C-alpha cells in the first residue's frame, strides 16, 4: 500500500513539472536586487530605426523683382528645413526673356519641376498635356476645394484641365488721386459706381482742374470693352462654335464708343494716352489698374491715393456683372517632371504655411487661398496699401449678380491684336467710329480662323 502511495505521489509530481514546462512559467527565486526603473527598461528596448528618405533635388523658377526673389528664397529655405531630404535649386530673372527660355525648356522636356508663368501664356502652355492637370492631384493640395470654383477661367483651365494655380490674385480697380478730387470738390469714386456715373466724376474734376485728366484711357485695358458689352447684355465671344466666333452688337458698341467720344471731345480723357498722363506727372485724377499695381503706383506719387472696385454696370441698369479675381501669375508643373509629388509639396507649402505666406506677402498679389489671405490681413493695419490690396479683391466680389470671365478661345491673342490695330486706326482718325466697330468684328474673326 505504501509502495502504491509513493508511486502515485511521484506520478503527480511528474505531471505538475510537465504542466509547468508547457505553460512557459516558472517560479523565480526571490532576490533583493531592485527592479529596473521605467527609464532603464526604455534604455534596454532596442530603438526602431527612423525611416530614411531618398534625397531629391527639386528645380524651381520664377521672374520678378529683387524683393520677390528674396521673399521666395526665404520661404523656400523654410521648406527645406521642414523637409530636409528635399533640396531646392532656384533660378529667377526679370520679365524680359523669361518666357522665351521657359518655352524652349518646355518644348525640349527640360523645364523646372515647378515654375511660375504669366497668365497670358496659359493657352499656349496648356495645350495638350505638357503640364499636369491639377484636378488629378487635388488630394495633394488640401486647400483645393476652397479655390476650385475660382479656377473656371481661361487663365487656369484650358480644355477642361486645370494647368496653373495662382501665385497670387488681383482684381481690376479704380485708383484715384484724392488731392485732385478734394481740390475740385468732387466726391471720391465708390464701389457702387456705374461707368456713366464714374465718368461724370472724371468730367467734374477736369472741368474744375483743366490741366488734370479724369482717366488715362480705359480702352487700353483689353478686358474692359468685352466687360462693358456683357454688362449691356451682349456676349462678344461664342465659344460653343468651332472655331469660336466674335459678334460685336453694333448698337451696344456704338453706345459705348459714343460715350467715350464725348469724353475725348471735352478733354476728360486724352485721345492719345501718353507717358505725360499719369500719377507721376501729377495730371491724372484716376486710372484703372490691377490691385497688384498699387505699391508701384504709390511709388510714382506722394499724393494720397484712394481705391474703388471697377463699375459693375454700364449705366446703372441690368445685372451687376464683375470679373473674378485673376491670377497675377501661375504655378505650373510639367508632366515630364520626375518629382511631381515633391513639386506639389512645395506648392502647397508656399500657399499655406503661415510663415511662408508672411514671407511672400503680396509679392505676387493677394493669396488665392482664403485662410492664407486672412493670415496676411490679420497682421496688417487697416488703411495700409497692403491691406487695401487684400480688401479690394474681397470687395470686388460683393454685391454682384454674376461673375463673368472673359472667354479666351484658340486664336484669342491674335484676335485681340487685330482688334487693337483697328482701334489705333480709329484713335488716330484713320477711320471713323462706325467703320471701326464693323471692321473690328471682321478682323477678329479672320484672326481666329487663321489660328485654327
C-alpha positions as CSV (number, residue, x, y, z in Angstrom):
1,X,0.0,0.0,0.0
2,X,2.8,2.4,0.9
3,X,4.6,1.5,-2.3
4,X,1.5,2.3,-4.3
5,X,1.1,5.7,-2.5
6,X,4.7,6.6,-3.2
7,X,4.2,5.7,-6.9
8,X,1.1,7.9,-7.1
9,X,2.8,10.8,-5.4
10,X,5.7,10.5,-7.8
11,X,3.4,10.4,-10.8
12,X,1.5,13.5,-9.6
13,X,4.8,15.4,-9.1
14,X,5.9,14.5,-12.6
15,X,2.6,15.8,-14.1
16,X,3.0,19.2,-12.2
17,X,6.5,19.7,-13.6
18,X,5.5,18.8,-17.1
19,X,2.5,21.2,-17.0
20,X,4.7,24.0,-15.7
21,X,7.1,23.5,-18.5
22,X,4.3,23.5,-21.1
23,X,2.8,26.8,-19.7
24,X,6.2,28.6,-20.0
25,X,6.1,29.9,-16.5
26,X,8.5,29.0,-13.8
27,X,8.6,30.4,-10.3
28,X,11.6,32.7,-9.9
29,X,13.5,32.7,-6.7
30,X,13.2,35.9,-4.6
31,X,16.0,38.4,-4.8
32,X,17.0,41.5,-3.1
33,X,18.1,43.2,-6.3
34,X,15.9,46.3,-7.1
35,X,13.6,46.2,-10.1
36,X,14.7,48.2,-13.1
37,X,13.1,51.6,-13.5
38,X,10.9,52.6,-16.4
39,X,13.8,54.7,-17.8
40,X,16.2,51.7,-17.6
41,X,13.6,49.5,-19.3
42,X,13.3,52.2,-22.1
43,X,17.1,52.1,-22.5
44,X,17.1,48.4,-22.7
45,X,14.5,48.4,-25.5
46,X,16.2,48.4,-28.9
47,X,15.5,51.6,-30.9
48,X,13.4,51.4,-34.0
49,X,15.4,52.8,-37.0
50,X,14.0,56.0,-38.4
51,X,12.6,55.9,-41.9
52,X,15.2,57.2,-44.4
53,X,14.1,59.4,-47.3
54,X,15.7,59.3,-50.7
55,X,17.3,62.7,-51.3
56,X,15.5,64.7,-54.0
57,X,16.7,67.8,-55.9
58,X,13.8,70.0,-57.0
59,X,14.2,72.8,-59.6
60,X,12.1,75.9,-59.4
61,X,12.0,79.1,-61.5
62,X,10.2,82.4,-61.5
63,X,10.5,86.0,-62.6
64,X,10.2,89.3,-60.7
65,X,12.0,91.9,-58.7
66,X,14.8,91.6,-56.2
67,X,12.3,91.8,-53.3
68,X,10.2,89.0,-54.8
69,X,13.3,86.9,-55.2
70,X,14.3,87.4,-51.6
71,X,10.8,86.7,-50.3
72,X,10.5,83.4,-52.2
73,X,14.0,82.3,-51.2
74,X,13.1,82.9,-47.6
75,X,10.0,80.7,-47.9
76,X,11.9,78.0,-49.8
77,X,14.6,77.9,-47.1
78,X,11.9,77.2,-44.6
79,X,10.5,74.5,-46.8
80,X,14.0,72.8,-47.0
81,X,14.3,73.0,-43.2
82,X,10.9,71.3,-42.8
83,X,11.6,68.6,-45.5
84,X,15.3,68.2,-45.1
85,X,15.6,65.4,-47.7
86,X,14.5,67.8,-50.5
87,X,17.0,70.3,-51.9
88,X,15.5,73.1,-53.9
89,X,17.6,74.7,-56.7
90,X,16.1,78.1,-57.7
91,X,16.6,80.2,-60.8
92,X,15.0,83.6,-61.3
93,X,15.3,86.6,-63.6
94,X,13.5,89.7,-64.8
95,X,10.5,89.5,-67.1
96,X,12.4,90.1,-70.3
97,X,13.4,86.8,-71.9
98,X,12.0,84.7,-69.1
99,X,9.2,83.1,-71.1
100,X,11.4,82.7,-74.2
101,X,13.7,80.5,-72.2
102,X,10.8,78.7,-70.5
103,X,9.1,77.9,-73.8
104,X,12.3,76.3,-75.1
105,X,12.6,74.3,-71.9
106,X,9.1,73.0,-72.1
107,X,9.5,72.0,-75.8
108,X,12.7,70.1,-75.0
109,X,11.4,68.4,-71.8
110,X,13.9,70.3,-69.6
111,X,11.5,72.7,-67.8
112,X,12.0,73.1,-64.0
113,X,9.9,70.9,-61.7
114,X,7.8,73.9,-60.6
115,X,7.8,77.2,-62.4
116,X,5.9,80.5,-62.5
117,X,4.4,81.7,-65.8
118,X,2.4,84.7,-66.9
119,X,-1.3,84.2,-67.4
120,X,-1.0,85.4,-71.0
121,X,0.8,82.1,-71.7
122,X,-1.9,79.8,-70.3
123,X,-3.5,78.9,-73.6
124,X,-0.1,78.2,-75.2
125,X,1.4,76.2,-72.3
126,X,-1.9,74.5,-71.5
127,X,-2.4,72.9,-74.9
128,X,-2.1,69.2,-74.9
129,X,-0.6,67.5,-71.8
130,X,2.6,69.5,-71.4
131,X,1.5,70.4,-67.9
132,X,-0.1,68.3,-65.2
133,X,-3.8,68.6,-64.6
134,X,-4.2,69.7,-61.0
135,X,-7.6,68.1,-60.9
136,X,-5.9,64.7,-60.9
137,X,-3.6,65.8,-58.0
138,X,-6.1,67.7,-55.8
139,X,-5.6,65.2,-52.9
140,X,-2.1,66.6,-52.5
141,X,-3.4,70.1,-52.1
142,X,-5.8,70.2,-49.0
143,X,-7.0,73.7,-49.9
144,X,-8.0,72.8,-53.5
145,X,-11.8,72.5,-52.7
146,X,-11.7,76.1,-51.3
147,X,-10.5,77.6,-54.6
148,X,-11.9,75.2,-57.1
149,X,-14.9,77.4,-58.0
150,X,-12.5,80.3,-58.9
151,X,-10.4,78.1,-61.3
152,X,-13.0,78.2,-64.1
153,X,-11.3,81.0,-66.0
154,X,-9.3,80.8,-69.3
155,X,-6.1,81.5,-67.4
156,X,-6.2,78.4,-65.2
157,X,-8.5,76.0,-67.0
158,X,-7.6,75.1,-70.6
159,X,-9.7,72.4,-72.4
160,X,-11.2,71.2,-69.1
161,X,-7.7,70.8,-67.5
162,X,-6.5,73.0,-64.6
163,X,-3.0,73.7,-65.7
164,X,-2.0,76.5,-63.4
165,X,-2.5,77.5,-59.8
166,X,-2.2,81.2,-58.9
167,X,1.0,82.6,-57.5
168,X,-1.3,85.4,-56.3
169,X,-4.5,87.0,-57.4
170,X,-5.7,90.6,-58.1
171,X,-8.7,92.4,-59.3
172,X,-9.2,95.5,-61.5
173,X,-9.6,98.6,-59.5
174,X,-10.1,102.4,-59.8
175,X,-7.0,104.1,-58.4
176,X,-7.6,107.8,-57.8
177,X,-5.7,110.8,-56.5
178,X,-7.5,112.2,-53.5
179,X,-5.8,115.6,-53.8
180,X,-7.4,116.3,-57.2
181,X,-10.8,115.2,-56.1
182,X,-10.5,117.3,-53.0
183,X,-9.3,120.4,-55.0
184,X,-12.2,120.0,-57.4
185,X,-14.7,119.5,-54.6
186,X,-15.8,116.2,-56.2
187,X,-16.8,113.1,-54.1
188,X,-14.4,110.2,-54.3
189,X,-15.3,107.2,-56.6
190,X,-17.2,104.5,-54.7
191,X,-17.8,100.8,-55.1
192,X,-21.3,101.4,-56.4
193,X,-20.4,103.5,-59.5
194,X,-21.6,102.7,-63.0
195,X,-19.3,103.6,-65.9
196,X,-21.5,106.6,-66.6
197,X,-21.6,107.9,-63.0
198,X,-17.8,107.4,-62.7
199,X,-17.2,109.3,-65.9
200,X,-19.3,112.2,-64.6
201,X,-16.9,112.5,-61.7
202,X,-14.0,112.4,-64.2
203,X,-15.6,115.3,-66.1
204,X,-16.3,117.3,-62.9
205,X,-12.6,117.1,-61.9
206,X,-11.4,118.0,-65.4
207,X,-13.8,121.0,-65.5
208,X,-12.5,122.3,-62.2
209,X,-8.9,121.5,-63.0
210,X,-8.4,121.7,-66.8
211,X,-4.8,120.5,-66.6
212,X,-5.9,117.3,-65.0
213,X,-7.3,114.4,-67.0
214,X,-10.1,112.3,-65.5
215,X,-8.8,109.0,-66.6
216,X,-5.8,107.8,-68.7
217,X,-7.9,105.7,-71.1
218,X,-10.0,102.7,-70.1
219,X,-9.8,101.5,-73.7
220,X,-6.2,100.5,-73.4
221,X,-7.2,97.6,-71.0
222,X,-8.3,94.7,-73.2
223,X,-10.7,93.2,-70.7
224,X,-12.8,96.3,-70.3
225,X,-14.6,96.6,-73.6
226,X,-15.9,93.0,-73.6
227,X,-16.9,93.5,-69.9
228,X,-18.9,96.6,-70.8
229,X,-20.6,94.7,-73.7
230,X,-21.5,91.9,-71.3
231,X,-22.9,94.5,-68.8
232,X,-25.1,95.7,-71.7
233,X,-26.3,92.1,-72.3
234,X,-24.0,91.2,-75.2
235,X,-21.5,88.4,-75.3
236,X,-18.7,89.0,-77.8
237,X,-17.3,85.5,-78.0
238,X,-19.3,82.5,-78.9
239,X,-17.0,79.7,-77.7
240,X,-19.6,77.0,-78.4
241,X,-18.8,77.4,-82.1
242,X,-15.8,75.7,-83.7
243,X,-13.8,77.7,-84.3
244,X,-15.1,80.4,-81.9
245,X,-16.9,83.4,-83.4
246,X,-16.9,87.1,-82.5
247,X,-20.1,89.1,-82.6
248,X,-20.0,92.8,-81.8
249,X,-23.5,94.1,-81.4
250,X,-23.4,97.4,-83.2
251,X,-26.0,99.3,-81.1
252,X,-24.2,98.3,-77.8
253,X,-20.8,99.1,-79.1
254,X,-22.0,102.4,-80.5
255,X,-23.4,103.3,-77.1
256,X,-20.0,102.7,-75.5
257,X,-17.9,104.4,-78.1
258,X,-20.2,107.4,-78.5
259,X,-20.0,107.9,-74.7
260,X,-16.2,107.7,-74.9
261,X,-16.0,110.1,-77.9
262,X,-17.8,112.7,-75.8
263,X,-15.1,112.3,-73.1
264,X,-12.4,112.7,-75.8
265,X,-14.0,115.8,-77.1
266,X,-14.3,117.7,-73.8
267,X,-10.7,116.7,-72.8
268,X,-11.7,114.5,-69.9
269,X,-9.7,111.6,-71.5
270,X,-6.9,112.3,-73.9
271,X,-7.5,110.6,-77.2
272,X,-3.8,109.6,-77.4
273,X,-2.7,108.5,-74.0
274,X,1.0,109.2,-73.4
275,X,3.6,108.9,-70.7
276,X,2.8,112.5,-69.5
277,X,-0.6,111.4,-68.4
278,X,0.0,109.6,-65.1
279,X,0.2,109.9,-61.4
280,X,3.9,110.5,-61.7
281,X,3.2,113.6,-63.9
282,X,0.6,114.9,-61.4
283,X,-2.1,115.4,-64.1
284,X,-4.2,112.4,-63.6
285,X,-7.3,112.1,-61.4
286,X,-7.8,108.3,-61.7
287,X,-6.7,105.2,-63.6
288,X,-7.8,101.7,-64.0
289,X,-5.2,99.1,-62.9
290,X,-4.8,95.7,-61.3
291,X,-4.9,95.9,-57.5
292,X,-1.4,94.3,-57.5
293,X,-0.1,97.5,-59.1
294,X,-1.0,99.6,-56.0
295,X,2.5,99.5,-54.4
296,X,4.2,100.6,-57.7
297,X,1.6,103.2,-58.3
298,X,2.2,104.6,-54.9
299,X,5.9,104.9,-55.6
300,X,5.0,107.3,-58.5
301,X,3.5,110.0,-56.4
302,X,3.5,111.4,-52.9
303,X,-0.2,112.4,-53.2
304,X,-2.7,110.4,-51.2
305,X,-4.4,107.6,-53.2
306,X,-7.8,106.0,-52.8
307,X,-9.2,102.8,-54.3
308,X,-12.5,101.6,-55.5
309,X,-13.7,98.5,-57.4
310,X,-14.4,98.9,-61.1
311,X,-18.1,99.5,-62.1
312,X,-20.4,96.5,-62.2
313,X,-22.9,98.1,-64.7
314,X,-22.5,100.4,-67.7
315,X,-25.4,102.8,-66.9
316,X,-26.9,101.6,-63.7
317,X,-29.4,99.2,-65.3
318,X,-29.3,95.5,-65.8
319,X,-27.4,92.8,-63.8
320,X,-24.4,93.7,-61.8
321,X,-21.6,91.8,-63.5
322,X,-17.9,91.6,-62.4
323,X,-14.8,89.7,-63.3
324,X,-13.5,87.1,-60.8
325,X,-10.1,87.9,-59.3
326,X,-7.4,86.9,-61.8
327,X,-4.0,85.4,-61.2
328,X,-1.1,87.7,-61.3
329,X,0.9,84.7,-62.3
330,X,0.6,80.9,-62.3
331,X,2.5,77.9,-61.0
332,X,2.9,75.1,-63.4
333,X,4.3,71.6,-63.1
334,X,5.5,69.8,-66.3
335,X,4.1,66.3,-66.9
336,X,7.7,65.3,-67.7
337,X,8.9,66.1,-64.2
338,X,10.3,63.2,-62.2
339,X,9.4,64.9,-58.9
340,X,5.7,65.8,-59.3
341,X,4.9,64.8,-55.7
342,X,7.7,66.9,-54.3
343,X,6.7,69.8,-56.5
344,X,3.2,69.6,-55.2
345,X,4.5,69.6,-51.6
346,X,6.4,72.8,-52.3
347,X,3.5,74.4,-53.9
348,X,1.2,73.5,-51.0
349,X,3.8,74.8,-48.6
350,X,4.2,78.2,-50.4
351,X,0.5,78.7,-50.4
352,X,-0.5,77.6,-46.9
353,X,2.4,77.5,-44.4
354,X,1.8,80.6,-42.2
355,X,5.5,81.7,-42.1
356,X,5.9,81.2,-45.9
357,X,2.7,83.1,-46.6
358,X,4.1,86.0,-44.4
359,X,7.5,85.8,-46.1
360,X,6.0,86.0,-49.6
361,X,3.4,88.6,-48.6
362,X,1.9,90.5,-51.6
363,X,4.9,90.0,-54.0
364,X,2.6,88.0,-56.4
365,X,-0.6,89.7,-55.4
366,X,-3.2,88.6,-52.9
367,X,-3.0,84.9,-51.7
368,X,-5.6,82.8,-53.5
369,X,-6.2,80.6,-50.5
370,X,-8.8,82.2,-48.2
371,X,-7.1,81.1,-45.0
372,X,-3.7,82.5,-46.2
373,X,-5.3,85.8,-47.2
374,X,-6.7,86.1,-43.6
375,X,-3.2,85.4,-42.2
376,X,-1.9,88.4,-44.0
377,X,-4.8,90.6,-43.4
378,X,-4.9,90.0,-39.7
379,X,-1.3,91.2,-39.5
380,X,-1.8,94.5,-41.4
381,X,-3.0,97.9,-40.3
382,X,-6.3,98.9,-41.9
383,X,-5.7,101.6,-44.5
384,X,-2.2,100.4,-45.4
385,X,-1.5,99.8,-49.1
386,X,-1.1,96.0,-48.5
387,X,-4.4,95.9,-46.6
388,X,-6.1,97.8,-49.4
389,X,-4.9,95.3,-51.9
390,X,-6.4,92.4,-49.9
391,X,-9.6,94.3,-49.2
392,X,-10.1,95.3,-52.9
393,X,-10.1,91.7,-54.0
394,X,-12.7,90.8,-51.5
395,X,-14.9,93.8,-52.2
396,X,-14.8,93.2,-56.0
397,X,-16.9,90.1,-55.4
398,X,-19.5,91.8,-53.2
399,X,-23.0,93.0,-54.4
400,X,-22.9,91.3,-57.8
401,X,-25.4,89.2,-59.7
402,X,-23.0,87.4,-62.0
403,X,-19.3,86.6,-62.0
404,X,-18.1,86.6,-65.7
405,X,-14.8,85.6,-67.1
406,X,-13.6,86.8,-70.5
407,X,-13.6,83.7,-72.8
408,X,-10.2,83.1,-74.4
409,X,-10.7,80.6,-77.3
410,X,-8.0,79.4,-79.5
411,X,-6.9,82.4,-81.5
412,X,-7.8,84.9,-78.8
413,X,-4.4,86.6,-78.7
414,X,-4.4,87.0,-82.5
415,X,-7.9,88.4,-82.4
416,X,-7.0,90.9,-79.7
417,X,-4.0,92.1,-81.7
418,X,-6.2,92.6,-84.8
419,X,-8.7,94.5,-82.7
420,X,-6.0,96.8,-81.2
421,X,-4.8,97.6,-84.7
422,X,-8.2,98.8,-85.7
423,X,-8.6,100.7,-82.5
424,X,-5.4,102.6,-83.1
425,X,-6.6,103.5,-86.6
426,X,-9.8,104.9,-85.0
427,X,-7.9,106.8,-82.3
428,X,-5.6,108.4,-84.9
429,X,-8.6,109.4,-87.2
430,X,-7.7,106.9,-90.0
431,X,-11.3,105.5,-89.7
432,X,-14.5,106.7,-88.0
433,X,-16.4,105.1,-85.1
434,X,-18.8,103.1,-87.3
435,X,-16.1,101.7,-89.5
436,X,-14.1,100.7,-86.5
437,X,-16.9,98.8,-85.0
438,X,-17.7,96.9,-88.2
439,X,-14.0,96.3,-89.0
440,X,-13.3,95.0,-85.5
441,X,-15.7,92.1,-85.8
442,X,-14.4,91.2,-89.2
443,X,-10.7,91.2,-88.4
444,X,-11.1,89.4,-85.2
445,X,-13.0,86.5,-86.8
446,X,-10.3,86.3,-89.6
447,X,-7.6,86.2,-86.9
448,X,-9.4,83.3,-85.1
449,X,-9.9,81.4,-88.3
450,X,-6.2,81.7,-89.3
451,X,-5.2,80.4,-85.8
452,X,-7.4,77.3,-86.2
